[in-house]
Every structure is written in structure tokens, then in C-alpha cells.
Amino acid sequence: MKSKEEKLFDGQDKLTNQDSSLSQILKADVKEMSIQISRSELQQLSPAALAYLGDAVYELYFRMHYLLPPKRLDSYHRSVVGQVRAEMQALHLRSLTPDLTDNELEIVRRGRNAATGRPKRVDPETYQQATSLETLIGFLYLTDEARLHELLQKLTLEK
């Protein structure tokens, strides 16, 4: 007699083959969540507010990335946390910097300057870089999702 988990994972091969279609569905659902924001409303948002949004978008991206093939929840959690730590965000920012436009570099600079507070676990420079990346992601989520997806696709991720 098979356990519930074994029954659940019996169809894993089918799910793996459907990885791209599920990914497309999830991306379509995320696009439906996005809101339209005017230029004047965007200018009212502080870099910290953009970083707040960017943090959520960044984590959601990694949660979706690691969703397939199915795993135990603690495995999902370890994979995602490994990517959304400040050190990895700083590394991702450094890897993307050569591909950023002048406008995007200005958003990064604004995000770096907005990093306030005293980080408990990382040095201030790493924290500033992580906040800069989150600010850029929040900004692009609101203004240019295609560019956001283009940059996120450039990140080197492990499955």
C-alpha cells in the first residue's frame, strides 16, 4: 500500500513535462495581479516603498522557480531562502550591473541611499546592495515587467 506522498508523487513525471506550461500559467496569474500606476503616483513612492514591493516580487519569483519538480516544504524553503538572502541579492545585483541602463543605475543608486537601519546579520554595504536590487525590482515591476523578466532570466539559478 502506498503512502499519500507516494501517490502524490506517482504523477511527478507528468508534472515535470508540464513544467513550462505551469510556469506560463503562474506568470500569467502574476501579470493579472499587477496594477497600473501613473508617473506622478510612481514619483510619490519612496525608494524604501519600491524596495518593499521589490522584496515581495523577488521572493515570489524564486518561489515559482523552485516550485517544480514537487518537493517537501522544507526543501522549498531552504532553496528560496538561499536565494533571497542579502548576500545573494548583492551578488545578483553585481552580476546584473553591466546590463543595466543609465535610468536603472539611477534607481539602484537611489535604493542604495535609501537603505536605512542597522542590519543585524550582514555588513552595511551588502545590505545597501540588496536594498538597491529590491528597489530596482519594485520599480521595474510597476513600470516595465518585460524588462524585469529579462533581467531575472539572466540570474544564474540552481534547481
C-alpha positions in Angstrom: 0.0 0.0 0.0 1.3 3.4 -1.0 1.6 6.4 1.3 -0.2 9.6 0.4 3.1 11.2 -0.6 3.9 8.2 -2.9 0.5 8.6 -4.5 1.1 12.3 -4.9 4.5 11.9 -6.5 3.4 9.0 -8.8 2.5 11.6 -11.4 5.7 13.6 -11.0 6.9 12.7 -14.5 3.8 14.2 -16.0 4.3 17.3 -13.9 7.9 17.7 -14.9 6.9 17.5 -18.6 4.3 20.2 -17.9 6.9 22.4 -16.1 6.8 25.1 -18.8 3.0 25.2 -19.1 2.6 25.5 -15.4 5.3 28.2 -15.3 3.4 30.1 -18.1 0.1 29.9 -16.1 1.8 31.2 -13.0 3.4 34.0 -14.9 0.0 34.9 -16.4 -1.6 35.0 -13.0 1.2 37.3 -11.7 0.6 39.6 -14.6 -3.1 39.9 -13.7 -2.0 41.0 -10.1 0.0 43.9 -11.4 -1.6 47.4 -11.1 -1.4 50.4 -13.4 0.3 53.3 -11.8 0.7 56.8 -13.2 4.0 58.6 -13.5 3.0 61.1 -10.8 2.0 58.2 -8.4 5.3 56.5 -9.1 7.2 59.6 -8.3 5.5 59.8 -4.9 6.8 56.4 -3.9 10.0 56.4 -1.9 12.9 54.1 -2.7 12.1 52.2 0.5 8.5 51.6 -0.7 9.8 50.3 -4.0 12.2 48.1 -2.2 9.3 46.8 0.0 7.4 45.8 -3.2 10.6 44.5 -4.9 11.3 42.2 -1.9 7.9 40.5 -2.4 8.3 40.2 -6.2 11.8 38.9 -5.9 10.8 36.2 -3.4 7.7 35.3 -5.4 9.9 34.8 -8.5 12.1 32.3 -6.6 9.2 30.5 -5.1 7.8 30.0 -8.6 11.2 29.0 -9.9 11.7 26.2 -7.2 8.0 25.0 -7.3 8.7 22.2 -9.8 9.6 19.5 -9.5 7.5 19.0 -6.4 9.5 18.8 -3.1 8.9 18.8 0.6 8.1 22.3 2.0 11.3 22.5 4.0 13.2 21.9 0.7 11.3 24.7 -1.0 12.0 26.9 2.0 15.8 26.2 2.0 16.1 26.8 -1.7 14.2 30.1 -1.7 15.9 31.4 1.5 19.3 30.6 -0.1 18.4 32.9 -3.0 16.7 35.8 -1.2 19.4 36.4 1.5 21.0 39.8 1.3 24.4 38.2 0.3 22.8 36.6 -2.8 20.8 39.7 -3.7 24.1 41.7 -3.6 25.7 39.1 -5.8 22.8 39.2 -8.2 23.0 43.0 -8.4 26.7 42.9 -9.2 26.1 40.3 -11.9 23.3 42.4 -13.5 25.0 45.8 -13.2 26.8 45.6 -16.7 23.4 45.0 -18.3 21.6 47.9 -16.6 20.6 51.1 -18.4 21.5 54.6 -17.0 18.0 55.0 -15.7 18.1 51.6 -13.9 21.5 52.5 -12.5 20.0 55.7 -11.1 17.2 53.7 -9.4 19.9 51.4 -7.9 21.7 54.4 -6.6 18.5 55.8 -5.1 17.8 52.4 -3.5 21.3 52.2 -2.0 21.0 55.7 -0.5 17.6 54.7 1.0 18.9 51.7 2.8 18.4 52.7 6.4 18.6 51.0 9.7 21.4 48.8 11.0 21.5 45.3 9.5 21.9 42.6 12.1 23.4 39.9 10.1 25.3 41.5 7.2 27.7 44.3 6.7 26.1 47.7 5.7 27.5 47.6 2.1 25.9 44.2 1.4 22.6 45.4 2.9 22.7 48.6 0.7 23.3 46.5 -2.4 20.4 44.1 -1.5 18.1 47.1 -0.9 19.2 48.6 -4.3 18.3 45.4 -6.1 14.9 45.2 -4.4 14.3 48.9 -5.3 15.1 48.2 -8.9 12.8 45.1 -9.0 9.9 47.1 -7.4 10.4 49.9 -9.9 10.5 47.6 -12.9 7.5 45.6 -11.7 5.5 48.8 -11.8 6.9 50.2 -15.0 8.3 47.5 -17.3 7.6 43.9 -16.5 9.1 42.7 -19.7 12.4 44.3 -18.7 12.1 42.8 -15.2 11.6 39.3 -16.6 14.6 39.9 -19.0 16.9 40.7 -16.1 15.6 38.0 -13.8 16.2 35.4 -16.6 19.9 36.5 -16.6 20.4 35.3 -13.0 22.2 32.1 -12.5 19.9 29.8 -10.5 20.2 26.2 -9.4 17.3 23.8 -9.5 
